[in-house]
């Protein structure tokens, strides 16, 4: 494997959870303090962004660190910086009238 190939693979990899927490700590934040600062009821709310895609939480964490969210989580973003969420269409629930008619 050439050096350029290894560098490309490394640059696409998401930051490790510990790296994110360390970067927050270096800026004077913790997940709990950042959650409280943004008025979330639970102190671990922003911690969910460390484990699963949540663009708003990712943006808040990245802003606290001083980088773009796609720098921390490149696998979660498309090349144009839009979140790469895989959402499925929801099936509409039948209305009360439709349930009674059935």
C-alpha angles and dihedrals in degrees: 000000000000124000092248092054091049091049092051092051092047093048092055095052119104118245115262115253090246091054091053092048091047092050090050091049091051088056091049098259139115126192089253095049092046091050091050091046090057092046099248113160094225120055091219098051095107089047088075089072089064091063107030137023113276111153096197093050092044090053093050092050093045092049090052090052094042101241137099118270091238088060091059098037109025092161090062095054136065120230090264090060094252116134112263096221118166102213123173123214114260119235110235113242115235115260122247090257091052091049092051092047092054 
